[in-house]
Amino acid sequence: MTKSKLVKTVSERVSEITKKDTKVIVDVIFNSMIDALIREERIEIRGFGSFRVKNRDARCGRNPKTGVVVNIPKKKTLFFKAGKEMKERVDLNKAD
C-alpha cells in the first residue's frame, strides 16, 4: 500500500474529513514518527508493531565479487518488529 492509497482509504472510511485534511493528518503522523526515530526513541503501536533505531559499529567487510576488504562505517539502522496481533491476523489470512 502506498501513502496516497492510505490517504484515500482513510478519507473514504471517515467521511467527515476531506481527502486534503486526511493527507495532512497522515503526513503529521509519519513526520512525528520520523522525528521520534531521529531522537532514537522507540515507537510502539499496540497490535501493529514497534520501530527502533539500532547503532551499528564500524567494521571490516569483504566485497563478495572481488574479495577486497572494505571498511564499513558506523551507522544507524531502523528495525521493525511486528506485533503479536498483526502476526496472527496475517497468518490467518495466508493462502495455503
DSSP file (Angstrom, degrees, kcal/mol; ACC not computed):
  #  RESIDUE AA STRUCTURE BP1 BP2  ACC     N-H-->O    O-->H-N    N-H-->O    O-->H-N    TCO  KAPPA ALPHA  PHI   PSI    X-CA   Y-CA   Z-CA
    1    1 A M              0   0    0      0, 0.0     2,-0.2     0, 0.0     3,-0.0   0.000 360.0 360.0 360.0 134.2    0.0    0.0    0.0
    2    2 A T     >  -     0   0    0      1,-0.1     4,-2.1     0, 0.0     5,-0.1  -0.471 360.0-107.9 -91.4 167.5    1.3    3.4   -0.9
    3    3 A K  H  > S+     0   0    0      1,-0.2     4,-2.4     2,-0.2     5,-0.2   0.903 120.5  51.2 -61.6 -42.1    0.9    6.6    1.1
    4    4 A S  H  > S+     0   0    0      1,-0.2     4,-2.2     2,-0.2    -1,-0.2   0.866 109.4  50.4 -65.6 -35.1   -1.6    8.0   -1.4
    5    5 A K  H  > S+     0   0    0      2,-0.2     4,-2.5     1,-0.2    -1,-0.2   0.873 109.3  51.6 -69.1 -36.3   -3.7    4.8   -1.2
    6    6 A L  H  X S+     0   0    0     -4,-2.1     4,-2.7     2,-0.2     5,-0.2   0.927 109.9  49.2 -63.1 -45.8   -3.6    5.0    2.6
    7    7 A V  H  X S+     0   0    0     -4,-2.4     4,-2.6     1,-0.2    -2,-0.2   0.923 112.3  48.5 -58.9 -45.2   -4.9    8.6    2.5
    8    8 A K  H  X S+     0   0    0     -4,-2.2     4,-1.9     2,-0.2    -2,-0.2   0.922 112.0  48.5 -62.4 -45.2   -7.6    7.5    0.0
    9    9 A T  H  X S+     0   0    0     -4,-2.5     4,-1.9     2,-0.2    -2,-0.2   0.920 113.6  46.1 -62.5 -45.6   -8.7    4.6    2.2
   10   10 A V  H  X S+     0   0    0     -4,-2.7     4,-2.3     1,-0.2    -2,-0.2   0.925 112.1  50.3 -64.8 -44.3   -8.8    6.7    5.4
   11   11 A S  H  < S+     0   0    0     -4,-2.6    -1,-0.2    -5,-0.2     6,-0.2   0.825 110.7  50.5 -66.2 -29.5  -10.7    9.5    3.7
   12   12 A E  H  < S+     0   0    0     -4,-1.9     3,-0.2    -5,-0.2    -1,-0.2   0.871 113.4  44.8 -72.2 -37.2  -13.3    7.0    2.4
   13   13 A R  H  < S+     0   0    0     -4,-1.9     2,-0.7     1,-0.2    -2,-0.2   0.801 115.5  47.5 -77.7 -29.6  -13.8    5.4    5.8
   14   14 A V    ><  +     0   0    0     -4,-2.3     3,-1.6    -5,-0.2    -1,-0.2  -0.801  68.5 179.0-113.8  88.1  -14.0    8.7    7.7
   15   15 A S  T 3  S+     0   0    0     -2,-0.7    -1,-0.1     1,-0.3    -2,-0.1   0.670  72.4  68.7 -67.8 -17.4  -16.5   10.7    5.5
   16   16 A E  T 3  S+     0   0    0     -3,-0.1     2,-0.4     2,-0.1    -1,-0.3   0.661  92.9  68.3 -75.1 -15.1  -16.4   13.8    7.9
   17   17 A I  S <  S-     0   0    0     -3,-1.6    -3,-0.1    -6,-0.2     2,-0.0  -0.888  83.3-127.7-110.4 133.5  -12.7   14.5    6.9
   18   18 A T     >  -     0   0    0     -2,-0.4     4,-2.4     1,-0.1     5,-0.2  -0.294  24.4-113.1 -72.5 162.6  -11.7   15.7    3.4
   19   19 A K  H  > S+     0   0    0      1,-0.2     4,-2.2     2,-0.2     5,-0.1   0.875 119.0  54.0 -62.7 -37.3   -9.0   13.9    1.5
   20   20 A K  H  > S+     0   0    0      2,-0.2     4,-1.7     1,-0.2    -1,-0.2   0.918 110.7  45.0 -63.9 -44.4   -6.9   17.0    1.8
   21   21 A D  H  > S+     0   0    0      1,-0.2     4,-2.3     2,-0.2    -2,-0.2   0.873 110.5  54.9 -66.9 -37.1   -7.2   17.1    5.6
   22   22 A T  H  X S+     0   0    0     -4,-2.4     4,-2.7     1,-0.2     5,-0.2   0.903 105.6  52.4 -62.3 -41.1   -6.6   13.3    5.7
   23   23 A K  H  X S+     0   0    0     -4,-2.2     4,-2.6     1,-0.2    -1,-0.2   0.909 108.9  50.2 -61.0 -41.9   -3.3   13.8    3.8
   24   24 A V  H  X S+     0   0    0     -4,-1.7     4,-2.4     2,-0.2    -2,-0.2   0.919 111.4  48.7 -62.3 -43.4   -2.3   16.5    6.4
   25   25 A I  H  X S+     0   0    0     -4,-2.3     4,-2.4     2,-0.2    -2,-0.2   0.931 112.3  47.4 -62.6 -47.0   -3.1   14.1    9.2
   26   26 A V  H  X S+     0   0    0     -4,-2.7     4,-2.6     1,-0.2     5,-0.2   0.911 112.3  50.6 -62.0 -42.5   -1.2   11.2    7.7
   27   27 A D  H  X S+     0   0    0     -4,-2.6     4,-2.9    -5,-0.2     5,-0.2   0.912 110.0  49.9 -61.2 -42.9    1.8   13.5    7.0
   28   28 A V  H  X S+     0   0    0     -4,-2.4     4,-2.3     2,-0.2    -2,-0.2   0.912 111.8  48.4 -62.8 -43.0    1.8   14.7   10.6
   29   29 A I  H  X S+     0   0    0     -4,-2.4     4,-2.1     2,-0.2    -2,-0.2   0.954 114.9  44.0 -62.3 -50.6    1.7   11.1   11.9
   30   30 A F  H  X S+     0   0    0     -4,-2.6     4,-2.5     1,-0.2    -2,-0.2   0.920 114.6  49.0 -62.8 -44.3    4.6   10.0    9.7
   31   31 A N  H  X S+     0   0    0     -4,-2.9     4,-2.6     1,-0.2    -1,-0.2   0.874 110.1  52.0 -64.2 -36.7    6.7   13.1   10.4
   32   32 A S  H  X S+     0   0    0     -4,-2.3     4,-2.1    -5,-0.2    -1,-0.2   0.896 110.6  48.3 -65.1 -39.7    6.1   12.6   14.1
   33   33 A M  H  X S+     0   0    0     -4,-2.1     4,-2.2     2,-0.2    -2,-0.2   0.919 112.0  48.6 -65.5 -43.5    7.3    9.0   13.9
   34   34 A I  H  X S+     0   0    0     -4,-2.5     4,-2.4     2,-0.2    -2,-0.2   0.921 110.6  51.2 -62.7 -44.4   10.4   10.0   11.9
   35   35 A D  H  X S+     0   0    0     -4,-2.6     4,-1.7     1,-0.2    -1,-0.2   0.903 109.8  50.2 -59.9 -41.7   11.2   12.8   14.4
   36   36 A A  H  <>S+     0   0    0     -4,-2.1     5,-2.9     1,-0.2    -1,-0.2   0.905 111.0  48.7 -63.7 -41.2   10.9   10.3   17.2
   37   37 A L  H ><5S+     0   0    0     -4,-2.2     3,-1.5     3,-0.2    -2,-0.2   0.857 106.5  56.1 -68.1 -34.7   13.2    7.8   15.4
   38   38 A I  H 3<5S+     0   0    0     -4,-2.4    -1,-0.2     1,-0.3    -2,-0.2   0.881 107.1  49.7 -61.8 -37.0   15.7   10.6   14.8
   39   39 A R  T 3<5S-     0   0    0     -4,-1.7    -1,-0.3    -5,-0.2    -2,-0.2   0.376 120.7-117.2 -80.3   5.5   15.8   11.2   18.5
   40   40 A E  T < 5 +     0   0    0     -3,-1.5     2,-0.3     1,-0.2    -3,-0.2   0.785  62.9 152.1  61.3  32.0   16.3    7.4   18.8
   41   41 A E      < -     0   0    0     -5,-2.9     2,-0.3    -6,-0.1    -1,-0.2  -0.654  47.5-116.7 -86.7 148.9   13.1    6.9   20.7
   42   42 A R        -     0   0    0     -2,-0.3     2,-0.5    10,-0.1    10,-0.2  -0.669  23.5-151.1 -84.3 139.1   11.2    3.6   20.4
   43   43 A I  E     -A   51   0A   0      8,-2.5     8,-2.7    -2,-0.3     2,-0.5  -0.958  13.7-176.1-113.0 126.3    7.8    3.7   18.8
   44   44 A E  E     -A   50   0A   0     -2,-0.5     2,-0.6     6,-0.2     6,-0.2  -0.983   9.5-175.1-125.7 123.6    5.2    1.1   19.8
   45   45 A I  E >>  -A   49   0A   0      4,-3.0     3,-2.5    -2,-0.5     4,-2.2  -0.937  32.6-125.1-116.3 105.4    1.8    0.8   18.2
   46   46 A R  T 34 S+     0   0    0     -2,-0.6    -2,-0.0     1,-0.3    37,-0.0  -0.185  92.7  12.5 -54.4 134.9   -0.1   -1.8   20.1
   47   47 A G  T 34 S+     0   0    0      1,-0.1    -1,-0.3    35,-0.0    39,-0.1   0.273 128.5  58.1  81.9 -11.5   -1.5   -4.5   17.8
   48   48 A F  T <4 S-     0   0    0     -3,-2.5    35,-2.8     1,-0.3     2,-0.3   0.772 102.5-100.9-111.8 -61.7    0.7   -3.4   14.9
   49   49 A G  E  <  -AB  45  82A   0     -4,-2.2    -4,-3.0    33,-0.3     2,-0.3  -0.974  27.3 -86.5 160.9-171.7    4.4   -3.4   16.0
   50   50 A S  E     -AB  44  81A   0     31,-2.4    31,-2.6    -2,-0.3     2,-0.4  -0.968  20.7-154.6-134.9 149.8    7.3   -1.4   17.1
   51   51 A F  E     +AB  43  80A   0     -8,-2.7    -8,-2.5    -2,-0.3     2,-0.3  -0.927  19.7 166.1-118.4 144.0   10.1    0.6   15.5
   52   52 A R  E     - B   0  79A   0     27,-2.1    27,-3.1    -2,-0.4     2,-0.5  -0.988  31.8-122.3-153.4 159.8   13.5    1.3   16.9
   53   53 A V  E     - B   0  78A   0     -2,-0.3     2,-0.4    25,-0.2    25,-0.2  -0.874  23.8-164.0-104.2 134.1   16.9    2.6   15.9
   54   54 A K  E     - B   0  77A   0     23,-3.0    23,-2.8    -2,-0.5     2,-0.5  -0.966  15.4-134.0-119.8 133.8   20.0    0.4   16.4
   55   55 A N  E     - B   0  76A   0     -2,-0.4     2,-0.5    21,-0.2    21,-0.2  -0.742  18.5-158.3 -86.4 126.7   23.5    1.7   16.3
   56   56 A R  E     - B   0  75A   0     19,-3.5    19,-1.9    -2,-0.5     3,-0.1  -0.917  15.1-129.1-107.2 129.4   25.8   -0.5   14.2
   57   57 A D        -     0   0    0     -2,-0.5     2,-0.1    17,-0.2    15,-0.0  -0.274  31.4 -92.2 -71.1 158.4   29.6   -0.2   14.9
   58   58 A A        +     0   0    0     16,-0.1     2,-0.3    13,-0.0    -1,-0.1  -0.391  57.1 166.4 -64.9 149.2   32.1    0.3   12.2
   59   59 A R  E     -C   72   0B   0     13,-2.4    13,-3.5    -3,-0.1     2,-0.4  -0.967  37.9-101.4-157.4 169.9   33.6   -3.0   10.9
   60   60 A C  E     +C   71   0B   0     -2,-0.3     2,-0.2    11,-0.2    11,-0.2  -0.851  41.9 170.8 -99.6 136.7   35.6   -4.6    8.1
   61   61 A G  E     -C   70   0B   0      9,-3.3     9,-3.1    -2,-0.4     2,-0.4  -0.725  26.0-117.2-131.3-177.1   33.7   -6.4    5.4
   62   62 A R  E     -C   69   0B   0      7,-0.3     7,-0.2    -2,-0.2     6,-0.1  -0.979  20.5-119.9-128.8 140.6   34.5   -8.0    2.1
   63   63 A N     >  -     0   0    0      5,-2.5     4,-3.1    -2,-0.4     5,-0.2  -0.687  26.0-145.6 -72.0 119.6   33.3   -7.2   -1.4
   64   64 A P  T  4 S+     0   0    0      0, 0.0    -1,-0.2     0, 0.0     0, 0.0   0.779  93.7  47.6 -64.5 -25.5   31.7  -10.5   -2.4
   65   65 A K  T  4 S+     0   0    0      1,-0.1    -2,-0.0     3,-0.1    -3,-0.0   0.923 129.0  18.3 -78.8 -45.2   32.7  -10.2   -6.1
   66   66 A T  T  4 S-     0   0    0      2,-0.1     3,-0.1     0, 0.0    -1,-0.1   0.673  89.8-130.5-103.6 -20.1   36.4   -9.3   -5.6
   67   67 A G     <  +     0   0    0     -4,-3.1     2,-0.2     1,-0.3     3,-0.0   0.499  53.6 151.7  80.9   2.8   37.2  -10.3   -2.1
   68   68 A V        -     0   0    0     -5,-0.2    -5,-2.5     1,-0.1    -1,-0.3  -0.463  51.6-112.8 -70.1 136.6   38.7   -6.9   -1.3
   69   69 A V  E     -C   62   0B   0     -7,-0.2     2,-0.4    -2,-0.2    -7,-0.3  -0.520  36.6-166.8 -70.6 133.9   38.5   -5.8    2.3
   70   70 A V  E     -C   61   0B   0     -9,-3.1    -9,-3.3    -2,-0.2     2,-0.5  -0.982  19.2-130.7-126.7 134.1   36.2   -2.8    2.7
   71   71 A N  E     -C   60   0B   0     -2,-0.4   -11,-0.2   -11,-0.2   -13,-0.0  -0.745  20.7-158.0 -83.1 124.9   35.8   -0.6    5.8
   72   72 A I  E     -C   59   0B   0    -13,-3.5   -13,-2.4    -2,-0.5     3,-0.1  -0.915  15.0-135.1-105.1 119.0   32.1   -0.2    6.6
   73   73 A P        -     0   0    0      0, 0.0     2,-0.0     0, 0.0   -17,-0.0  -0.225  29.7 -89.7 -70.9 162.1   31.5    3.0    8.7
   74   74 A K        +     0   0    0    -16,-0.1     2,-0.3   -19,-0.0   -17,-0.2  -0.383  57.1 167.5 -66.9 150.6   29.2    3.0   11.8
   75   75 A K  E     -B   56   0A   0    -19,-1.9   -19,-3.5    -3,-0.1     2,-0.4  -0.972  36.5-107.8-157.2 168.1   25.6    3.8   11.0
   76   76 A K  E     -B   55   0A   0     -2,-0.3     2,-0.4   -21,-0.2   -21,-0.2  -0.869  31.6-163.3-103.9 138.4   22.1    3.7   12.4
   77   77 A T  E     -B   54   0A   0    -23,-2.8   -23,-3.0    -2,-0.4     2,-0.4  -0.958  15.0-130.4-125.4 140.8   19.7    1.1   11.2
   78   78 A L  E     -B   53   0A   0     -2,-0.4     2,-0.4   -25,-0.2   -25,-0.2  -0.764  23.2-166.7 -91.8 130.9   15.9    1.0   11.5
   79   79 A F  E     -B   52   0A   0    -27,-3.1   -27,-2.1    -2,-0.4     2,-0.4  -0.944   5.2-166.2-118.3 140.1   14.3   -2.1   12.9
   80   80 A F  E     -B   51   0A   0     -2,-0.4     2,-0.5   -29,-0.2   -29,-0.2  -0.989   0.5-169.3-122.7 133.6   10.6   -3.1   12.8
   81   81 A K  E     -B   50   0A   0    -31,-2.6   -31,-2.4    -2,-0.4     2,-0.1  -0.981  23.2-128.8-123.5 119.9    9.2   -5.9   14.8
   82   82 A A  E     -B   49   0A   0     -2,-0.5   -33,-0.3   -33,-0.2   -34,-0.1  -0.357  26.3-116.5 -66.2 142.8    5.6   -6.9   14.0
   83   83 A G     >  -     0   0    0    -35,-2.8     4,-2.5   -38,-0.1     5,-0.2  -0.345  22.9-110.4 -76.6 161.5    3.2   -7.1   17.0
   84   84 A K  H  > S+     0   0    0      1,-0.2     4,-2.5     2,-0.2     5,-0.2   0.907 116.8  50.9 -59.7 -45.4    1.6  -10.4   18.0
   85   85 A E  H  > S+     0   0    0      1,-0.2     4,-2.4     2,-0.2    -1,-0.2   0.902 111.0  48.3 -62.8 -41.1   -1.9   -9.4   16.9
   86   86 A M  H  > S+     0   0    0      2,-0.2     4,-2.7     1,-0.2     5,-0.3   0.929 110.8  50.9 -64.9 -44.2   -0.7   -8.4   13.4
   87   87 A K  H  X S+     0   0    0     -4,-2.5     4,-2.4     1,-0.2    -2,-0.2   0.922 111.9  47.7 -57.9 -44.1    1.3  -11.6   13.1
   88   88 A E  H  X S+     0   0    0     -4,-2.5     4,-2.1     2,-0.2    -1,-0.2   0.910 112.3  48.2 -65.4 -42.2   -1.8  -13.6   14.0
   89   89 A R  H  X S+     0   0    0     -4,-2.4     4,-1.1     2,-0.2    -2,-0.2   0.905 114.0  46.4 -65.8 -41.1   -4.1  -11.7   11.6
   90   90 A V  H  < S+     0   0    0     -4,-2.7     3,-0.3     1,-0.2    -1,-0.2   0.902 112.1  51.4 -66.4 -40.6   -1.7  -12.0    8.7
   91   91 A D  H >< S+     0   0    0     -4,-2.4     3,-1.1    -5,-0.3    -2,-0.2   0.863 106.3  54.4 -66.0 -36.2   -1.2  -15.7    9.5
   92   92 A L  H 3< S+     0   0    0     -4,-2.1    -1,-0.2     1,-0.2    -2,-0.2   0.815 110.8  46.7 -66.3 -29.2   -5.0  -16.3    9.5
   93   93 A N  T 3< S+     0   0    0     -4,-1.1    -1,-0.2    -3,-0.3    -2,-0.2   0.276  84.1 122.7 -98.0  10.5   -5.3  -14.8    6.0
   94   94 A K    <   -     0   0    0     -3,-1.1     2,-0.6    -4,-0.2    -3,-0.0  -0.428  65.6-118.7 -73.9 149.3   -2.4  -16.6    4.4
   95   95 A A              0   0    0      1,-0.1    -1,-0.1    -2,-0.1    -2,-0.1  -0.778 360.0 360.0 -87.8 122.0   -3.1  -18.7    1.3
   96   96 A D              0   0    0     -2,-0.6    -1,-0.1     0, 0.0    -2,-0.0   0.431 360.0 360.0 -94.5 360.0   -2.3  -22.4    1.9
